Amino acid sequence: CSNSTGVVLFLDDLQWADSSSLELMRFLVTDATLKHLLFIGSYRDNEVGSEHPLLECLNRIQRFGSAAVIKMHISNLDLASVSAFVSDALNTLPRATKSLSEVVLQKTGGNALFVKELLTSLRDEGLLRYSLSSRKWEWDIDSIRARTIANNVVGLMREKLLRLAPEVHEALKTAAAFGSHCHEEILKICDKDPNRLWSIVAALDVGVAEGLMVKMEGPTYHFSHDQIQSAAYMLIREPERESFHLRIGRSLWKQSSKEEMEAHLFVIVDQLHRGAGRMSDHDEKISLVKLSLVAAQKAAAMSAFLPASSYLRSGIALIVDDDWKWHRELVFDLYNSCAEMEYIIGKFDEVKVLLNEVIRRGRTLRETLRAHYTFVQSSGAQSNMTDAFGTAMMVLSELGESIPAEVTQAEVQQELMATHAVLRIKAEGDLLKLKTMSDIDKKEAMRFYNLLFVCAYNARMEHFPITVCNMLQLSLSYGVCKESAIAFGAYGVVLCGLGDIALGYRMGKVAVTFLERFRAQEYAPRIFVGLYSFINDWTDPIQSSLPFLKSNVDIGLSVGDNEYAMLSAQFYQGTSLGSGTPLGPLSEKMNKYANQMFELNQVWIHAMNKPLRQFALNLLGKSADPVKLVGDVMDEESMLDLSEEKGITSLRSVVYFYRMWLEVLFGKYELAAGTGAKNANISKENMSRFVLVANHAFYYGLAALVLARKQGRKKWDDTINVTMAQMKRWASSNPWNSQHKIELMSAEYAYLEGDINAACEAYDRAVVSAAEHRFLLEEA
């Protein structure tokens, strides 16, 4: 879509769309970046009940609010339309076809396809015929009125199909079993069955000649109308349908080569599952379970997580209690894989049921490790940080890793100093030459340490550096693995927070190198969050991180890491606010991302996002009190209570930060100073994220400077000195992001000192620097 070329996308029969197709439709329609897309969808409302997935999808689109939705109800043809249809078809004046049109309307109810097929049927039976002598169409209206026809178009089409040769309607039945279309390659595999008496492909070509099907590129056979497909499917007696699908599935399974099996795996598995109720041999069921697992893995690799979940659930339905004994590894893999897919698509209740079964059945830690891993992920996403942290700690203890439940600041410093001493003397090349980790327990420990990062960031910040140091020590002692990339990136984050920005930046580069060495694409979202949200902003223009954070949302979603995809969305918004992005367009994006967080059930990230959105609304004038984070999105007191209840200190810190920012902007300096004082641990509680830490010092310092003029310097000197010293240090290492800030603080300080000329010069330098570096809000 572009300004010069709009796109109209029309999808028919949405009542039959599967969940993946509906999800794709929803993402397209709600994508705020697609400005010139007109989407038209049609469905039969008589086939869509109140619980139908389509209605839920349409409701979600409307709740999202980014697309204008217009509903139109299309009725069947009325008498005037049927009369025009018949008149045109027979090339006869409408007044001459009036009686025929009335009968056709009476028998078809105005269904367009039914009208067409009834006329065709009347012609085939001689009740409607062309007279060569009179050179016009003639009909026996009394015989037509007396004729008994099927009461719907499917029935009428079924009667038509039955008049075809047996091999043709048998071929049509087979094609209908695949849906609205089927690939010729699939049908040719069926034709290889030695028990088959005639060629399906040859018979379907007769259907093409009769206008029942269309052969399109692929080559693929498409039914000319969905009702024709329904009629063909109705030729299979309902009690025989499962057996019919099973027969097709078995034939495809047996006759396919290895390459054909790979190419058509999803189709084959679908046919087998549709007939699985007729399977009596349990060994065959187990073989289908294995095939379902392969199909799910293939679908997941394509980021098709909903179909993957469907294949796994169908496989689970075939499992009996004894399989936990005789096919133990397979069943554990099946349940764990299903739990992982449900976690990705945000169905946490189902995740819990599946994991409980795995943990209950597991006899050893090794059998339950994968389930515990998913449990920690799931609990963290739902803000159950205590459960997530406790489980991860328990597993690490079982793996031989010692982490104290409580750590002191002295212990943290000791660990950091020991790790720092080892890494500072190692050249980057030495680190990259570290051997690959082979110890299985240590590799598992690295995976669970990786999970601790998010838990620690939100609820146990003192454990964050301990976790990082332990991972690095394991990497140095036992070799490196995929998770080592995350460890080096996280260590870079810690170093930047401690002020060693140069080494922190170097550790970020090492992390990317290990990511490439192990081809660990699944961890890319985590590495990039560290780089573009915590490390690079200390050295590079803050605006340069925005495109990387935005693209990291898509990377995370594509590999199934919804948590870090939504973290990227959260940090993208925070960085945008801190870099002066215009609020109008940004607010639309923020709403889009918030809805995405909600839809993906990323509860704690959705909560963390609320202060940002309310802050933007306050600046846009959409709140009763501009300095309180109270409005359509949130109530600050409720959010602070939630932070206390869940133990999420970073949430409390973010609420205080955005409230203080508003208080400074609207001139409530005493309130701002009070809020700033409450947020004294902002650096610790947010891992020294630049956009929070630097702006906290900036606005807190400005408030103190103003109050020093009003109330005297004694109370505010310490705050002024500390914040200005911080800003000077940051401006020396990254003038792009901080020079205008220290210039403005220096102007206020000169004004406080009574040096008006120096203040004016500093004000001018601040304005020029902010404009040059595109910090629009701070320029103002």
ROZA-861503 format. One record per residue (C-alpha): residue in three letters; residue number from 1; x, y, z. Coordinates in pm, whole numbers. Layout:
BEGIN
ALA	NUM	X	Y	Z
...
END
This chain:
BEGIN
CYS	1	0	0	0
SER	2	123	349	-81
ASN	3	-7	702	-130
SER	4	-19	645	-503
THR	5	-143	286	-504
GLY	6	-418	172	-272
VAL	7	-506	-193	-222
VAL	8	-850	-352	-195
LEU	9	-847	-698	-40
PHE	10	-1171	-903	-55
LEU	11	-1212	-1231	130
ASP	12	-1530	-1436	87
ASP	13	-1679	-1697	322
LEU	14	-1509	-1575	640
GLN	15	-1736	-1805	836
TRP	16	-1503	-2088	733
ALA	17	-1175	-1909	803
ASP	18	-945	-2086	1046
SER	19	-798	-1912	1350
SER	20	-464	-1840	1179
SER	21	-637	-1671	885
LEU	22	-850	-1464	1120
GLU	23	-539	-1359	1312
LEU	24	-369	-1253	988
MET	25	-678	-1059	885
ARG	26	-690	-884	1224
PHE	27	-323	-786	1212
LEU	28	-361	-645	859
VAL	29	-674	-446	943
THR	30	-538	-303	1269
ASP	31	-190	-221	1136
ALA	32	-177	157	1167
THR	33	108	175	915
LEU	34	-115	47	632
LYS	35	-284	373	538
HIS	36	-430	282	198
LEU	37	-583	-62	249
LEU	38	-954	-127	205
PHE	39	-1048	-468	339
ILE	40	-1384	-619	244
GLY	41	-1498	-943	400
SER	42	-1821	-1137	358
TYR	43	-1976	-1417	559
ARG	44	-2309	-1591	607
ASP	45	-2454	-1462	932
ASN	46	-2685	-1764	955
GLU	47	-2374	-1982	996
VAL	48	-2209	-1760	1258
GLY	49	-2331	-1799	1617
SER	50	-2251	-1575	1913
GLU	51	-1946	-1788	2007
HIS	52	-1805	-1808	1653
PRO	53	-1434	-1711	1628
LEU	54	-1514	-1469	1346
LEU	55	-1737	-1254	1568
GLU	56	-1472	-1249	1840
CYS	57	-1216	-1141	1580
LEU	58	-1444	-862	1452
ASN	59	-1511	-745	1807
ARG	60	-1138	-729	1876
ILE	61	-1084	-523	1560
GLN	62	-1350	-276	1673
ARG	63	-1209	-261	2028
PHE	64	-865	-188	1882
GLY	65	-1009	131	1736
SER	66	-755	189	1458
ALA	67	-982	89	1168
ALA	68	-1318	228	1062
VAL	69	-1559	-66	1044
ILE	70	-1877	-49	834
LYS	71	-2127	-335	845
MET	72	-2364	-407	555
HIS	73	-2634	-673	545
ILE	74	-2679	-821	198
SER	75	-3015	-991	146
ASN	76	-3120	-1246	-116
LEU	77	-3249	-1125	-452
ASP	78	-3598	-973	-453
LEU	79	-3857	-1023	-730
ALA	80	-3728	-731	-938
SER	81	-3372	-864	-922
VAL	82	-3476	-1223	-1000
SER	83	-3686	-1096	-1289
ALA	84	-3389	-901	-1425
PHE	85	-3166	-1209	-1378
VAL	86	-3408	-1442	-1564
SER	87	-3481	-1188	-1835
ASP	88	-3111	-1135	-1899
ALA	89	-3033	-1509	-1895
LEU	90	-3310	-1586	-2149
ASN	91	-3265	-1265	-2352
THR	92	-3638	-1206	-2313
LEU	93	-3835	-900	-2204
PRO	94	-3912	-892	-1827
ARG	95	-4289	-881	-1881
ALA	96	-4267	-1210	-2073
THR	97	-4068	-1382	-1795
LYS	98	-4273	-1248	-1503
SER	99	-4458	-1574	-1424
LEU	100	-4136	-1780	-1451
SER	101	-3949	-1530	-1231
GLU	102	-4219	-1553	-964
VAL	103	-4194	-1934	-955
VAL	104	-3814	-1923	-947
LEU	105	-3823	-1675	-656
GLN	106	-4075	-1891	-471
LYS	107	-3861	-2206	-508
THR	108	-3518	-2049	-443
GLY	109	-3590	-1774	-192
GLY	110	-3381	-1542	-408
ASN	111	-3047	-1720	-346
ALA	112	-2839	-1616	-649
LEU	113	-2660	-1948	-695
PHE	114	-2985	-2138	-635
VAL	115	-3154	-1929	-908
LYS	116	-2876	-2003	-1154
GLU	117	-2866	-2377	-1079
LEU	118	-3246	-2410	-1087
LEU	119	-3258	-2257	-1434
THR	120	-2978	-2494	-1543
SER	121	-3165	-2789	-1393
LEU	122	-3489	-2690	-1569
ARG	123	-3301	-2670	-1897
ASP	124	-3137	-3011	-1846
GLU	125	-3476	-3169	-1775
GLY	126	-3643	-3009	-2077
LEU	127	-3881	-2793	-1873
LEU	128	-3698	-2487	-2005
ARG	129	-3600	-2516	-2371
TYR	130	-3499	-2305	-2667
SER	131	-3737	-2330	-2967
LEU	132	-3556	-2314	-3298
SER	133	-3879	-2248	-3481
SER	134	-3988	-1953	-3270
ARG	135	-3625	-1863	-3191
LYS	136	-3698	-1794	-2827
TRP	137	-3704	-1968	-2490
GLU	138	-4020	-2154	-2389
TRP	139	-4129	-2319	-2065
ASP	140	-4419	-2512	-1915
ILE	141	-4505	-2301	-1612
ASP	142	-4750	-2556	-1465
SER	143	-4495	-2840	-1482
ILE	144	-4230	-2617	-1324
ARG	145	-4469	-2524	-1042
ALA	146	-4545	-2892	-986
ARG	147	-4178	-3000	-996
THR	148	-4033	-3103	-660
ILE	149	-3684	-2968	-606
ALA	150	-3436	-2979	-320
ASN	151	-3513	-2726	-48
ASN	152	-3169	-2565	-71
VAL	153	-2895	-2507	-321
VAL	154	-2673	-2780	-174
GLY	155	-2947	-3035	-224
LEU	156	-3005	-2917	-579
MET	157	-2634	-2936	-657
ARG	158	-2615	-3281	-499
GLU	159	-2887	-3404	-734
LYS	160	-2692	-3257	-1027
LEU	161	-2369	-3425	-919
LEU	162	-2535	-3763	-887
ARG	163	-2636	-3746	-1252
LEU	164	-2268	-3743	-1349
ALA	165	-2063	-4056	-1414
PRO	166	-1974	-4248	-1093
GLU	167	-1602	-4183	-1129
VAL	168	-1668	-3807	-1159
HIS	169	-1874	-3772	-844
GLU	170	-1630	-4000	-660
ALA	171	-1348	-3768	-766
LEU	172	-1550	-3467	-659
LYS	173	-1606	-3628	-318
THR	174	-1232	-3674	-278
ALA	175	-1161	-3315	-379
ALA	176	-1432	-3186	-143
ALA	177	-1268	-3370	148
PHE	178	-973	-3130	117
GLY	179	-1190	-2817	128
SER	180	-1253	-2545	-126
HIS	181	-945	-2640	-328
CYS	182	-681	-2909	-361
HIS	183	-344	-2935	-530
GLU	184	-307	-3161	-829
GLU	185	11	-3307	-677
ILE	186	-189	-3437	-382
LEU	187	-445	-3598	-611
LYS	188	-171	-3761	-819
ILE	189	-36	-3921	-500
CYS	190	-384	-4061	-437
ASP	191	-389	-4192	-794
LYS	192	-77	-4399	-718
ASP	193	-286	-4619	-486
PRO	194	-300	-4966	-655
ASN	195	-657	-5014	-531
ARG	196	-783	-4712	-722
LEU	197	-988	-4804	-1032
TRP	198	-979	-4467	-1211
SER	199	-782	-4145	-1210
ILE	200	-908	-3868	-984
VAL	201	-728	-3605	-1190
ALA	202	-884	-3723	-1516
ALA	203	-1231	-3735	-1358
LEU	204	-1193	-3384	-1213
ASP	205	-1116	-3253	-1561
VAL	206	-1473	-3357	-1647
GLY	207	-1587	-3150	-1348
VAL	208	-1393	-2856	-1491
ALA	209	-1565	-2903	-1826
GLU	210	-1903	-2906	-1648
GLY	211	-1819	-2574	-1478
LEU	212	-1814	-2731	-1133
MET	213	-1445	-2669	-1080
VAL	214	-1178	-2436	-1211
LYS	215	-819	-2543	-1272
MET	216	-583	-2267	-1169
GLU	217	-209	-2212	-1147
GLY	218	-30	-2446	-913
PRO	219	-190	-2647	-1064
THR	220	-480	-2642	-821
TYR	221	-844	-2745	-856
HIS	222	-1090	-2495	-707
PHE	223	-1463	-2550	-668
SER	224	-1649	-2285	-865
HIS	225	-1859	-2205	-558
ASP	226	-1846	-2304	-195
GLN	227	-2197	-2449	-222
ILE	228	-2075	-2685	-493
GLN	229	-1801	-2801	-258
SER	230	-2064	-2848	15
ALA	231	-2281	-3049	-223
ALA	232	-1988	-3269	-324
TYR	233	-1900	-3325	41
MET	234	-2264	-3414	114
LEU	235	-2226	-3705	-129
ILE	236	-2024	-3872	147
ARG	237	-2276	-4014	391
GLU	238	-2225	-3864	735
PRO	239	-2155	-4198	911
GLU	240	-1886	-4269	651
ARG	241	-1703	-3935	655
GLU	242	-1444	-4022	919
SER	243	-1362	-4344	734
PHE	244	-1343	-4152	405
HIS	245	-1089	-3903	546
LEU	246	-892	-4185	707
ARG	247	-880	-4372	377
ILE	248	-744	-4062	200
GLY	249	-494	-3994	479
ARG	250	-367	-4353	483
SER	251	-332	-4355	107
LEU	252	-132	-4032	107
TRP	253	79	-4152	399
LYS	254	161	-4481	230
GLN	255	208	-4361	-128
SER	256	407	-4041	-61
SER	257	781	-4029	-117
LYS	258	1000	-3864	145
GLU	259	998	-3539	-53
GLU	260	619	-3552	-104
MET	261	568	-3622	264
GLU	262	770	-3314	353
ALA	263	587	-3098	100
HIS	264	234	-3205	195
LEU	265	278	-3292	562
PHE	266	7	-3058	690
VAL	267	-254	-3190	445
ILE	268	-175	-3553	526
VAL	269	-184	-3500	903
ASP	270	-513	-3310	872
GLN	271	-678	-3594	678
LEU	272	-552	-3855	925
HIS	273	-679	-3662	1226
ARG	274	-1020	-3610	1064
GLY	275	-1044	-3987	1043
ALA	276	-858	-4076	1363
GLY	277	-1183	-4173	1536
ARG	278	-1194	-4480	1310
MET	279	-842	-4594	1395
SER	280	-844	-4917	1597
ASP	281	-472	-5002	1595
HIS	282	-302	-4811	1877
ASP	283	37	-4844	1709
GLU	284	-105	-4653	1414
LYS	285	-228	-4384	1655
ILE	286	119	-4353	1805
SER	287	265	-4318	1456
LEU	288	14	-4038	1392
VAL	289	114	-3874	1722
LYS	290	477	-3873	1603
LEU	291	369	-3728	1270
SER	292	164	-3460	1448
LEU	293	467	-3361	1653
VAL	294	673	-3321	1335
ALA	295	395	-3114	1176
ALA	296	377	-2892	1486
GLN	297	752	-2838	1484
LYS	298	741	-2745	1117
ALA	299	451	-2505	1174
ALA	300	625	-2343	1473
ALA	301	940	-2294	1266
MET	302	721	-2097	1024
SER	303	582	-1887	1316
ALA	304	243	-2057	1265
PHE	305	190	-2114	1636
LEU	306	-188	-2160	1630
PRO	307	-179	-2448	1379
ALA	308	114	-2597	1572
SER	309	-98	-2594	1887
SER	310	-384	-2760	1697
TYR	311	-163	-3044	1573
LEU	312	-29	-3104	1923
ARG	313	-373	-3103	2085
SER	314	-496	-3350	1825
GLY	315	-197	-3569	1907
ILE	316	-268	-3549	2279
ALA	317	-626	-3662	2213
LEU	318	-485	-3996	2086
ILE	319	-276	-4063	2398
VAL	320	-391	-4317	2658
ASP	321	-261	-4364	3011
ASP	322	-29	-4654	2923
ASP	323	155	-4436	2673
TRP	324	314	-4249	2963
LYS	325	488	-4578	3038
TRP	326	561	-4725	2693
HIS	327	614	-4405	2492
ARG	328	733	-4182	2772
GLU	329	973	-3958	2583
LEU	330	723	-3898	2303
VAL	331	439	-3806	2538
PHE	332	656	-3570	2744
ASP	333	770	-3402	2422
LEU	334	411	-3373	2304
TYR	335	280	-3218	2626
ASN	336	576	-2984	2668
SER	337	556	-2869	2307
CYS	338	185	-2803	2342
ALA	339	239	-2603	2662
GLU	340	504	-2396	2485
MET	341	271	-2317	2195
GLU	342	-13	-2224	2431
TYR	343	228	-1998	2620
ILE	344	325	-1822	2297
ILE	345	-37	-1754	2201
GLY	346	-122	-1648	2558
LYS	347	-353	-1930	2671
PHE	348	-212	-1951	3021
ASP	349	-491	-2161	3173
GLU	350	-420	-2435	2920
VAL	351	-47	-2399	2988
LYS	352	-106	-2466	3356
VAL	353	-312	-2780	3292
LEU	354	-52	-2928	3057
LEU	355	244	-2846	3281
ASN	356	75	-2984	3592
GLU	357	33	-3315	3412
VAL	358	399	-3324	3306
ILE	359	524	-3236	3653
ARG	360	291	-3490	3813
ARG	361	413	-3764	3580
GLY	362	782	-3672	3595
ARG	363	1005	-3893	3807
THR	364	1328	-3697	3776
LEU	365	1437	-3336	3747
ARG	366	1547	-3406	3390
GLU	367	1192	-3506	3293
THR	368	1040	-3190	3440
LEU	369	1303	-2930	3348
ARG	370	1128	-2826	3028
ALA	371	794	-2792	3208
HIS	372	950	-2584	3485
TYR	373	1108	-2360	3221
THR	374	772	-2290	3057
PHE	375	613	-2243	3400
VAL	376	863	-1970	3489
GLN	377	801	-1796	3155
SER	378	424	-1820	3195
SER	379	423	-1702	3557
GLY	380	645	-1405	3475
ALA	381	423	-1296	3188
GLN	382	124	-1295	3425
SER	383	304	-1084	3690
ASN	384	338	-1382	3924
MET	385	702	-1290	3985
THR	386	721	-1465	4322
ASP	387	620	-1801	4171
ALA	388	847	-1750	3872
PHE	389	1147	-1650	4082
GLY	390	1093	-1928	4338
THR	391	1063	-2200	4074
ALA	392	1374	-2084	3887
MET	393	1571	-2072	4212
MET	394	1452	-2422	4308
VAL	395	1558	-2569	3974
LEU	396	1896	-2396	3985
SER	397	1955	-2537	4331
GLU	398	1872	-2886	4203
LEU	399	2122	-2831	3922
GLY	400	2394	-2755	4173
GLU	401	2389	-2376	4148
SER	402	2404	-2182	4472
ILE	403	2217	-1851	4485
PRO	404	2119	-1704	4822
ALA	405	1753	-1615	4862
GLU	406	1858	-1278	5001
VAL	407	2170	-1088	4898
THR	408	2333	-780	5048
GLN	409	2476	-488	4856
ALA	410	2822	-591	4980
GLU	411	2778	-938	4829
VAL	412	2668	-785	4501
GLN	413	2973	-559	4495
GLN	414	3202	-851	4575
GLU	415	3064	-1060	4288
LEU	416	3087	-769	4045
MET	417	3445	-689	4142
ALA	418	3554	-1052	4104
THR	419	3391	-1082	3761
HIS	420	3517	-741	3654
ALA	421	3874	-831	3748
VAL	422	3865	-1143	3529
LEU	423	3700	-985	3224
ARG	424	3895	-660	3221
ILE	425	4221	-842	3152
LYS	426	4073	-1059	2877
ALA	427	4092	-929	2524
GLU	428	3782	-953	2309
GLY	429	3954	-1215	2094
ASP	430	4022	-1433	2399
LEU	431	3655	-1428	2493
LEU	432	3547	-1522	2143
LYS	433	3782	-1822	2145
LEU	434	3622	-1977	2455
LYS	435	3532	-2343	2404
THR	436	3170	-2457	2359
MET	437	2996	-2571	2676
SER	438	2926	-2946	2687
ASP	439	2813	-3009	3048
ILE	440	2438	-3074	3023
ASP	441	2355	-2957	3376
LYS	442	2547	-2633	3329
LYS	443	2373	-2568	2998
GLU	444	2036	-2615	3171
ALA	445	2150	-2384	3451
MET	446	2232	-2118	3193
ARG	447	1880	-2146	3052
PHE	448	1720	-2092	3393
TYR	449	1957	-1809	3482
ASN	450	1838	-1648	3159
LEU	451	1481	-1660	3290
LEU	452	1580	-1496	3617
PHE	453	1667	-1171	3439
VAL	454	1309	-1054	3390
CYS	455	1204	-1168	3739
ALA	456	1499	-988	3894
TYR	457	1445	-675	3684
ASN	458	1092	-639	3817
ALA	459	1098	-774	4169
ARG	460	1450	-871	4287
MET	461	1684	-616	4132
GLU	462	1967	-708	4370
HIS	463	1971	-1056	4212
PHE	464	2021	-920	3859
PRO	465	2399	-862	3883
ILE	466	2440	-1187	4083
THR	467	2265	-1378	3804
VAL	468	2481	-1213	3538
CYS	469	2803	-1288	3726
ASN	470	2710	-1652	3779
MET	471	2637	-1696	3408
LEU	472	2967	-1537	3311
GLN	473	3161	-1750	3558
LEU	474	2998	-2064	3417
SER	475	3087	-1949	3065
LEU	476	3450	-1885	3161
SER	477	3483	-2214	3349
TYR	478	3278	-2458	3138
GLY	479	3266	-2291	2799
VAL	480	3011	-2080	2618
CYS	481	2664	-2163	2487
LYS	482	2372	-1974	2333
GLU	483	2276	-1824	2669
SER	484	2629	-1684	2710
ALA	485	2533	-1423	2450
ILE	486	2261	-1302	2686
ALA	487	2501	-1307	2981
PHE	488	2756	-1083	2808
GLY	489	2481	-849	2692
ALA	490	2336	-828	3043
TYR	491	2682	-766	3186
GLY	492	2712	-477	2943
VAL	493	2388	-338	3085
VAL	494	2524	-367	3442
LEU	495	2854	-199	3347
CYS	496	2677	96	3185
GLY	497	2476	135	3505
LEU	498	2801	141	3703
GLY	499	2948	406	3473
ASP	500	3193	187	3279
ILE	501	3027	265	2949
ALA	502	3322	174	2727
LEU	503	3350	-181	2864
GLY	504	2970	-213	2868
TYR	505	2957	-124	2500
ARG	506	3233	-379	2428
MET	507	3038	-652	2611
GLY	508	2736	-569	2397
LYS	509	2945	-633	2083
VAL	510	3067	-963	2229
ALA	511	2703	-1063	2291
VAL	512	2615	-1004	1925
THR	513	2916	-1209	1813
PHE	514	2812	-1507	2027
LEU	515	2456	-1469	1897
GLU	516	2592	-1510	1544
ARG	517	2832	-1790	1644
PHE	518	2555	-2008	1782
ARG	519	2293	-1888	1528
ALA	520	2067	-1833	1827
GLN	521	1797	-1636	1647
GLU	522	1549	-1722	1924
TYR	523	1756	-1510	2162
ALA	524	1799	-1214	1926
PRO	525	1506	-1019	2079
ARG	526	1666	-1045	2425
ILE	527	2009	-934	2306
PHE	528	1864	-642	2110
VAL	529	1655	-523	2404
GLY	530	1976	-499	2608
LEU	531	2165	-323	2330
TYR	532	1907	-69	2216
SER	533	1728	-5	2546
PHE	534	2017	-3	2795
ILE	535	2364	9	2635
ASN	536	2373	208	2312
ASP	537	2182	510	2449
TRP	538	2485	589	2667
THR	539	2705	629	2357
ASP	540	2483	685	2052
PRO	541	2203	931	1966
ILE	542	1895	803	2145
GLN	543	1687	839	1828
SER	544	1907	582	1654
SER	545	1766	308	1877
LEU	546	1407	360	1765
PRO	547	1411	169	1433
PHE	548	1592	-125	1596
LEU	549	1343	-144	1883
LYS	550	1053	-124	1641
SER	551	1189	-404	1420
ASN	552	1268	-609	1732
VAL	553	895	-628	1800
ASP	554	851	-821	1475
ILE	555	1160	-1033	1538
GLY	556	1026	-1135	1879
LEU	557	683	-1223	1743
SER	558	834	-1425	1459
VAL	559	1038	-1647	1695
GLY	560	758	-1681	1951
ASP	561	920	-1459	2215
ASN	562	615	-1246	2282
GLU	563	753	-1126	2613
TYR	564	1060	-957	2464
ALA	565	862	-847	2159
MET	566	634	-652	2390
LEU	567	926	-533	2602
SER	568	1069	-388	2281
ALA	569	736	-216	2218
GLN	570	744	-77	2573
PHE	571	1099	54	2542
TYR	572	1027	191	2193
GLN	573	751	405	2343
GLY	574	964	520	2636
THR	575	1253	611	2406
SER	576	1013	793	2172
LEU	577	878	1002	2459
GLY	578	1229	1078	2577
SER	579	1352	1183	2233
GLY	580	1078	1426	2140
THR	581	872	1220	1895
PRO	582	547	1408	1808
LEU	583	273	1286	2040
GLY	584	-16	1265	1792
PRO	585	115	981	1573
LEU	586	300	828	1868
SER	587	-19	804	2072
GLU	588	-180	594	1796
LYS	589	118	358	1796
MET	590	106	335	2174
ASN	591	-257	227	2166
LYS	592	-177	-33	1901
TYR	593	106	-179	2106
ALA	594	-102	-173	2424
ASN	595	-375	-374	2254
GLN	596	-114	-617	2128
MET	597	21	-661	2482
PHE	598	-331	-728	2605
GLU	599	-411	-973	2326
LEU	600	-89	-1165	2393
ASN	601	-166	-1180	2765
GLN	602	158	-1003	2860
VAL	603	6	-881	3185
TRP	604	302	-720	3360
ILE	605	430	-543	3047
HIS	606	77	-414	2981
ALA	607	74	-276	3336
MET	608	418	-116	3290
ASN	609	292	46	2970
LYS	610	0	230	3129
PRO	611	200	519	3285
LEU	612	351	597	2944
ARG	613	15	611	2769
GLN	614	-148	817	3043
PHE	615	150	1055	3038
ALA	616	95	1109	2664
LEU	617	-279	1164	2716
ASN	618	-209	1421	2989
LEU	619	20	1614	2753
LEU	620	-250	1599	2486
GLY	621	-494	1760	2731
LYS	622	-700	1445	2788
SER	623	-703	1435	3168
ALA	624	-884	1624	3442
ASP	625	-562	1704	3630
PRO	626	-254	1733	3407
VAL	627	-7	1643	3684
LYS	628	-181	1327	3799
LEU	629	-161	999	3610
VAL	630	-536	953	3631
GLY	631	-758	912	3328
ASP	632	-882	671	3066
VAL	633	-578	444	3091
MET	634	-496	427	3462
ASP	635	-526	556	3815
GLU	636	-184	613	3970
GLU	637	-289	505	4319
SER	638	-422	174	4186
MET	639	-98	119	3996
LEU	640	111	191	4305
ASP	641	-105	-56	4501
LEU	642	-51	-317	4227
SER	643	323	-255	4244
GLU	644	317	-313	4618
GLU	645	96	-622	4590
LYS	646	307	-788	4320
GLY	647	641	-666	4449
ILE	648	720	-502	4112
THR	649	944	-214	4219
SER	650	1014	-108	3861
LEU	651	642	-33	3811
ARG	652	637	200	4109
SER	653	951	372	3980
VAL	654	801	426	3633
VAL	655	481	576	3782
TYR	656	685	820	3990
PHE	657	909	910	3696
TYR	658	628	1009	3458
ARG	659	435	1186	3733
MET	660	743	1394	3823
TRP	661	799	1479	3457
LEU	662	442	1612	3433
GLU	663	479	1807	3757
VAL	664	789	1986	3623
LEU	665	631	2059	3282
PHE	666	322	2210	3445
GLY	667	519	2411	3701
LYS	668	436	2210	4014
TYR	669	795	2211	4136
GLU	670	735	2126	4500
LEU	671	528	1824	4398
ALA	672	799	1727	4149
ALA	673	1071	1745	4412
GLY	674	868	1530	4647
THR	675	802	1271	4378
GLY	676	1166	1277	4271
ALA	677	1280	1210	4627
LYS	678	1050	906	4645
ASN	679	1218	776	4330
ALA	680	1575	800	4460
ASN	681	1642	436	4360
ILE	682	1534	482	3997
SER	683	1876	381	3865
LYS	684	1883	58	4065
GLU	685	1519	-28	3992
ASN	686	1554	25	3616
MET	687	1907	-105	3553
SER	688	2025	249	3475
ARG	689	1811	278	3162
PHE	690	1930	606	3013
VAL	691	1595	755	2918
LEU	692	1470	713	3276
VAL	693	1784	781	3476
ALA	694	1907	1082	3277
ASN	695	1566	1247	3255
HIS	696	1502	1182	3624
ALA	697	1824	1366	3712
PHE	698	1739	1638	3460
TYR	699	1388	1718	3576
TYR	700	1457	1656	3945
GLY	701	1755	1891	3918
LEU	702	1549	2158	3740
ALA	703	1282	2140	4011
ALA	704	1549	2176	4280
LEU	705	1701	2478	4101
VAL	706	1364	2655	4083
LEU	707	1284	2578	4447
ALA	708	1630	2698	4556
ARG	709	1544	3041	4413
LYS	710	1213	3043	4599
GLN	711	1303	2875	4928
GLY	712	1677	2925	4964
ARG	713	1966	2706	4862
LYS	714	2042	2519	5183
LYS	715	1774	2253	5139
TRP	716	1840	2198	4768
ASP	717	2217	2233	4723
ASP	718	2287	1861	4756
THR	719	2026	1768	4496
ILE	720	2150	2039	4258
ASN	721	2513	1937	4294
VAL	722	2446	1564	4252
THR	723	2219	1597	3948
MET	724	2441	1852	3771
ALA	725	2752	1640	3833
GLN	726	2575	1339	3683
MET	727	2464	1536	3380
LYS	728	2810	1679	3319
ARG	729	2957	1329	3325
TRP	730	2695	1197	3082
ALA	731	2733	1498	2851
SER	732	3108	1437	2830
SER	733	3053	1077	2713
ASN	734	2748	1143	2495
PRO	735	2694	1512	2417
TRP	736	2418	1435	2164
ASN	737	2180	1309	2433
SER	738	2287	1522	2729
GLN	739	2460	1847	2626
HIS	740	2139	2048	2595
LYS	741	2029	1916	2934
ILE	742	2341	2034	3117
GLU	743	2325	2367	2931
LEU	744	1972	2427	3057
MET	745	2065	2324	3410
SER	746	2369	2554	3390
ALA	747	2144	2840	3276
GLU	748	1914	2785	3573
TYR	749	2216	2765	3803
ALA	750	2360	3092	3667
TYR	751	2018	3251	3718
LEU	752	2021	3120	4076
GLU	753	2367	3274	4119
GLY	754	2240	3607	3984
ASP	755	2459	3597	3672
ILE	756	2197	3699	3417
ASN	757	2437	3728	3123
ALA	758	2577	3378	3178
ALA	759	2223	3246	3218
CYS	760	2112	3401	2887
GLU	761	2409	3254	2703
ALA	762	2350	2909	2852
TYR	763	1978	2927	2766
ASP	764	2069	3005	2404
ARG	765	2319	2719	2390
ALA	766	2057	2482	2534
VAL	767	1799	2582	2272
VAL	768	2045	2545	1984
SER	769	2178	2210	2109
ALA	770	1827	2067	2167
ALA	771	1721	2177	1817
GLU	772	2032	2033	1651
HIS	773	1985	1700	1828
ARG	774	1609	1686	1761
PHE	775	1485	1696	2122
LEU	776	1170	1893	2041
LEU	777	1014	1886	2387
GLU	778	1330	2005	2558
GLU	779	1390	2271	2292
ALA	780	1046	2410	2386
END
